[in-house]
Amino acid sequence: MLKIITDSASDMPQYIVERFNLHVIPTPVVIDGVDYLDGATIHTKEFYEILDDVSRDIKTYHINPAMFEEAFRPYAEHNDSVIYLCFSTGIAGTFNAANIAKQNILEDYPDFDLTIVDSKSAAIGFGLIVYKLLLLREAGADKEKLLRAADFYVNHIRHVFTVSTLRYLIKGGRLSKWKGTAGELLDMKPVLIVDKDGSLQVLKTIRGRKKSLKALIEYRKTLQTRPVRSWASATGKIPIPCGIPKTFCCRPFLQRSW
């Protein structure tokens, strides 16, 4: 049977997980020395509440080869054909860890048909690619067509986002405490994109939350020269502002001949 699986870095909405019976491999999170699994033993609301407490020690790490082996092995045992769409290699080592697990499993199941696709994407952009492939599979696409579609989406998707506070960037080590504190005092907001290699890049830095949100819309307008067939938006704790569509509020899905 042809299966599509992903990991929790895709921020996949629960209703889609349930509709397609999608296997989402959880990303590990360590809080005060205790291991949790994103979406399994800890959920978004609880995580953000903990993240707001500066006294808590929070670390994340990518899914390791042993975890991937545990996730992949049942598919090998059932002789399933699998496409695993993974978190961007430009941000984490997920792709390499998954391939190590694949090679280990092939020693026991040499005919195991597993293709690992680097999404070069993150969060809801990553999730949108997975969603597109799920729809294609539902419509009867075979694995070859799905992989061609995945290549197209990976190379054409665009991400843009901003943050309401710099504290998480400071806490995660992506921004020095000195620069972050100064930026918070000046109400500076970075506008970031995911580049063609799947890495995070700062597009610009803007003063003020409202202006940073407007910058997202302006970036979206720069894509008007390209045929934007669907798009998705997401937020963490703060509600999506008026004028920005909710998660997976997309234009009708447009099928192509691959």
N, C-alpha and C positions, 0 to 999 in steps of 0.2 A: 504494500500500500504506500502511496506517495504522501509523505508528511512534511509539513513546514513547522519549524520550531524557532524560537527566538529566546532572548534573555530579558531580564527586567529593566535593563537600560533603555528599552524601547518605550517605556511609559505607556504601555498598551492599556487602553480603557477596559474595564472589567467586562462590559457588555460585549465587546468584541472577543475577548478571551472565551467567554461562555458560548457565544454564537458559533464559533468555529472550533470549540474544544481545543484551543491552542495551548500547547505546552510552552510555558515561559520559565526558563531556567533562572532561579533567583540569584541576584548578586549579593555577596557577603558584606555585612556591615559589622564592625566591632564597636560596641558602646561600653565604655568603662571596663574593658577587658572581656566582655561577654560577646560571643558570636551570635549574630542574627542573620536571617535571610530576607532580603527585600521582597515584599509581597507575600511572604510565607509566614514568617514569625514576627515580622514588624511591618507596619503599613505606613503610608505617606503621612497621614495626619499625626500619628504618634511620633514618627521620625522628626517632623518639623518642630513639634513641641519640645523634644529633647534637644534638637539642634539650637533652639533659642536659649538654652541654658548654658552659659559660657563656662560653667564649672564642669560640664560633662566632657569626657574624652571620647571623641568620635573619629573613627577611621574607616575607610572603605578600601577594598582591594578587588582586583578582577577575579572572576571565576577561575579556579586552578584546574590543572589537568585531571586530578582525581575526581573533582566534582563533575567535570565534563564526561569522564568515563562512566560515572554512575548514571548520568542523564542519557548518554548515547547507547549504552550496552543493550537495554531492552529492545531498541529498534533493530539492532544487529541480530538479536536472538529471534526476532519475529520476521526477519528478512524484509524489512521495510526499506523503501527508498526515501532518503531524507535530504531536505535543504535546511541548513541552519544559517539564519541571518544573524550576524553578530555585531556587537558594539564596535565603533570605529577603532581601527588600529592606530589612528592618529591621536587617540586619547587614552587608550588602555591596551594591555597586552592580551586581550581576550582571544583574538584570532590565532595567535601563536599557541596559546594554551589549548585551544580546541583542536588544533592540528596535532599536537603531541598526543592528546587523548585518542584521536582518530587512528594514528599510527599504532598505538598500543592495542586498540580493539581489532585492527586489521590482522594482527598476529594470530588472533583466535578466530576471527571471521573474515577471511581474505576477500570474500565477495560483498562485504558490506558497502552499500552504495550511499555514501554520505558526501555531500558537497557543502563546504563551508564558504559562505559569502561575506566578505567584508563590506558592511553597509556604508562605511565612511560617513556615518551619520550618528546622531545622538538624539535622545529624548523623543519628542513627538514626531520629528522628521524621520527618525529611525522607525518609529511605529507606523508611520504612513506608508513606508515602503513595504513593511510586513503586511499591512492591511490590503494594499494593492495586489500583492501576490496571493493572499487568501481569497480575494474575489476572483482572480483569474483561475485558481485551482477549482473553486466552486463552479466556475463556468466550464470546466472540463479540460483546461490546459494541461499538457503533459510536462514532464520535468524539463525538457529541452526548451520549451516555450517559456516556462517560468524563469529559467536561468537567463535567457535573453532579455526578458522583461526586467529582471533584477538588475542586470548590467545597465539597461537604459535608465531606470529610476535612480540608481546610485550615481550615475554621471550627470543627471539633470536636476536632482533635487537641490534646493537652496534653503539654508537656515539663517535666521537672524533672531537675536534675543537680547534682553537686557536684564538687569537685576535691580531689585528695590533697595538692597543694602549691600555693602561691601563686606559685611562681617563674615559671610560664608566663604568668600574668596580668601580672606585673611586666615580664617580658621583652617581652610584646606591647604594653605601654603602656596596658593597661586598668586598671592599679593602680599608684599611685605607689610608688617604691622605698621611701620612708619608711613608708608605710602597710603595704606588703607585708611588709617586714622585721619590723615590729612584729607583724603578724598571724601570721607564721611562728613567731615566738618564743612567742606565746600559743597556738599551735596552733589558730587560728581557720579555720573552713571555711565559705565562702559556699554557700548553697543557692540555685540560680538557676532561673528559669523563662523560657520564651519567651512573651511576651504576645500579645494578639490582633493586634497590628500586626507581629508577627515580630521584635520587639526583645528583647534580653536584659535581664532585671530581677532584682535580688537579692530573693529572698523573705525570707530571714533569714540571720543569721550565727551559727554554732554552734561551740562549742569541742570539738574532738576528732573524729577520723575516724569512729569507730563511731557517734557521735551524729548526725553528718551523714548517714551512710548510713541510719540509722533514720528520719531526717527525710524521705528520699525515699519510704520505704514509707508514712509517715504522710500525706504529700501524696497518694499514690496512693489511700489510703483515703478521702480527702475527695471523691474522684470517684465513690464508690459510689452516690451518688444518681443518677448518669448511667449509661446502659447502656454499660459498657466492653466492647467486643466483641473487641478484640485489643490487645496491647501488645508492646513490644520494649525490650530493654535492651542496653547496650553499655558497653565499657570501653576505656581506652587501654592502658596497660602493665600495670596491676594487675588480677589476675584478679577476675571478678565474685564478690562474697561469697556464701556459702551462703545460700539463701533467695531470691536474686534470679535469675530465669530468664535463660538465655543468649540471645544475639541471635536475634530472630525466633522465640522460643519462645512462640507466640501461641495464643490460643484459635482454634478452627476459624473460618475466614473466613466471615462471614455476608453473603450477597448480599441486596441490597435491590431493590425495584422503584423505578426512578428516574423 
